[in-house]
Amino acid sequence: MLGQTLFFLYRTIYSNLPLLQLVMLIGCALGLVMLANYRCHNPLMSGAKPDQLLLYYVMSVLGELPGIPGLFIACIFCASLR
């Protein structure tokens, strides 16, 4: 075991639980926002792949702001490296 005591392990698990729920809540909210935005226009019919819908949404909403889509992509790559 990596922890010193069983209490330390339980404390670590229970302290991470609210943060994991927050990440799940943000992901579900983002999915609902994308569903509401594309309720009449299906981006899958225009050639977007299902694994690229988040990037498609960011480019359609924030595409006119210079640097913001690139910053978003950089944050995604940074999070995937960790």
PyMOL commands that set and color helices and strands:
alter all, ss='L'
color gray80, all
select helices_A, chain A and resi 6-37+50-62+68-81
alter helices_A, ss='H'
color red, helices_A
deselect
rebuild
show_as cartoon
